[in-house]
Amino acid sequence: MSSFDIQDTPIYGLTVLKRQPIEDSRGLLERLFCQETLNELLDGESIRQVNRTVTRHKGAVRGLHFQHPPYAETKIVSCLRGEVWDVAVDLRKGSKTFLRHHAIVLTEHSQTTFVIPKGFAHGFQTLAPNCELIYFHTADYRPDAEGGINALDPRLAIEWPETIAERSERDTMLPMLHGDFSGLEVS
């Protein structure tokens, strides 16, 4: 039996993994990552960094973040505690789904992982207090390559499921998309 059921989304390259835990009377064992199984989704790249976030308040929004090429990264995101509405925005230049977004709910019980490829911005909103996420990244964080889009950008028309209760000063200051933004060149 495979550790993951790999599911496509309406946006090419954006993938959802349904983890397949092994359970018995003691509890469960669940694989969060497997290089061999996910190698094709990662385009042969390795995980370079693992990060964890804890967001205390319901309704908080983090994002929308990405790294500019050549430091673009694939992110593998899972919820360890709580419940979040996780969203990815297609920023790939020339993509048929350019500027479209897709969101899924991640919970500690859903056994669901979001695989967000290079060329996407990523963010989430907490649907419960004290949410904890784990991220696997295919690139090291580079402050000089950091990019972001304001989560309230009208061009994206993201309908956040809750009233936004909190955003960081940094995220509030992220720019809206310029009319001439044509996307990110990712290979």
C-alpha positions in Angstrom: 0.0 0.0 0.0 1.3 3.5 -0.9 1.7 6.1 1.8 -0.1 8.7 -0.3 -3.0 9.0 -2.6 -2.0 11.7 -5.1 -4.8 13.9 -6.3 -4.7 16.6 -9.0 -6.5 20.0 -8.5 -8.1 22.1 -11.2 -4.8 24.0 -11.5 -2.1 22.0 -13.3 0.8 21.1 -11.1 -0.9 21.9 -7.8 -1.5 18.7 -6.0 -3.2 17.3 -2.9 -1.9 14.3 -1.1 -4.2 12.1 1.0 -1.9 10.4 3.5 -2.6 6.7 4.2 -2.0 6.1 7.9 -1.5 2.7 9.5 -3.7 2.4 12.5 -4.2 0.0 15.4 -5.4 0.1 19.0 -2.3 2.2 20.0 -2.9 5.0 17.5 -1.4 5.5 14.1 1.8 5.9 12.1 1.6 8.4 9.3 4.3 9.3 6.7 4.4 13.1 6.1 7.1 12.9 3.5 8.9 10.4 1.3 11.5 11.5 -1.3 11.1 8.4 -3.4 7.3 8.5 -3.6 7.2 12.3 -4.2 10.2 12.6 -6.4 8.2 13.3 -9.6 6.1 16.0 -7.9 9.4 17.6 -6.6 10.9 17.5 -10.1 13.9 15.5 -8.7 14.7 18.2 -6.1 15.4 17.4 -2.4 13.9 18.9 0.7 16.3 21.6 1.9 14.4 23.1 4.8 11.6 22.2 7.2 9.6 24.9 9.0 6.8 25.0 11.5 4.3 27.8 12.2 2.0 28.3 15.1 -0.8 30.9 14.6 -2.6 31.7 17.8 -5.8 33.4 16.7 -8.7 32.3 14.7 -9.2 34.4 11.5 -5.5 35.3 11.2 -4.1 35.4 7.6 -0.5 34.7 6.7 0.7 35.3 3.2 0.7 35.4 0.2 4.4 34.5 0.0 6.8 33.1 -2.6 10.4 33.2 -3.6 11.6 34.6 -6.9 13.5 32.5 -9.4 16.1 31.1 -9.4 15.3 30.5 -5.7 11.7 29.5 -6.3 10.6 26.6 -4.1 8.1 23.8 -3.9 6.3 23.7 -0.6 4.7 20.6 1.0 2.2 21.8 3.7 0.4 19.8 6.4 -1.6 20.8 9.4 -0.5 19.3 12.7 -3.0 21.0 15.0 -6.2 23.0 14.3 -7.8 23.9 11.0 -6.7 26.2 8.2 -8.0 27.3 4.8 -4.8 27.0 2.7 -4.6 28.8 -0.6 -2.2 28.8 -3.5 -2.2 31.4 -6.4 -0.8 30.5 -9.8 1.9 33.1 -10.7 3.5 31.2 -13.5 4.1 33.2 -16.6 2.1 31.8 -19.5 0.1 29.5 -17.4 -3.5 28.8 -18.5 -4.6 29.4 -14.9 -2.5 32.5 -14.3 -3.7 34.4 -11.2 -6.3 31.7 -10.4 -6.2 30.3 -6.9 -7.2 27.0 -5.3 -7.8 26.4 -1.6 -8.3 23.4 0.6 -9.0 22.9 4.3 -6.2 21.3 6.2 -6.9 19.9 9.6 -5.0 17.8 12.1 -7.4 14.9 11.4 -7.8 15.1 7.6 -4.5 13.3 6.6 -4.2 15.9 3.8 -1.1 17.6 2.5 -1.0 20.5 -0.1 1.9 20.3 -2.6 2.5 23.8 -3.9 5.0 24.0 -6.8 7.4 26.7 -7.9 5.7 29.7 -9.3 2.8 29.9 -6.8 2.2 32.3 -3.9 1.0 30.6 -0.7 -1.0 31.7 2.3 -3.6 30.6 4.7 -6.3 31.6 7.1 -6.8 30.0 10.5 -10.3 28.5 11.1 -9.5 27.7 14.7 -7.2 29.0 17.4 -3.7 27.6 17.9 -3.0 26.2 14.5 0.2 24.5 13.8 1.6 23.8 10.3 4.7 22.0 9.0 6.3 23.0 5.7 8.9 21.0 3.7 10.7 23.3 1.2 12.9 22.5 -1.8 14.9 25.7 -1.4 16.6 27.5 1.4 14.9 30.7 2.5 16.6 33.7 0.8 15.6 37.1 2.1 16.8 38.7 -1.2 14.5 36.4 -3.2 11.4 36.9 -1.0 8.3 38.0 -2.7 4.7 38.5 -1.8 1.3 39.7 -2.9 -1.2 41.4 -0.6 -3.8 38.9 0.5 -6.6 41.5 -0.2 -5.5 42.2 -3.8 -8.8 42.7 -5.8 -7.2 41.2 -8.9 -7.0 37.8 -7.1 -10.6 38.0 -5.7 -9.8 35.6 -2.8 -12.9 35.2 -0.6 -11.4 34.5 2.7 -13.8 32.3 4.6 -13.6 34.2 7.9 -13.5 37.9 8.7 -9.7 38.7 8.8 -8.8 39.1 12.5 -5.1 39.6 12.2 -2.2 40.0 9.7 1.4 40.8 10.4 2.6 44.3 9.6 4.9 42.8 6.9 1.9 41.0 5.2 -0.2 44.1 5.4 2.5 46.0 3.5 2.8 43.4 0.7 2.1 45.1 -2.6 -1.0 44.7 -4.8 -0.2 43.3 -8.3 0.8 45.9 -10.8 -1.3 45.9 -14.1 1.8 44.9 -16.0 2.6 41.9 -13.9 3.0 39.0 -16.4 4.1 36.3 -14.0 7.1 34.4 -12.8 9.5 32.6 -15.1 9.9 29.2 -13.5 11.5 26.1 -15.1 
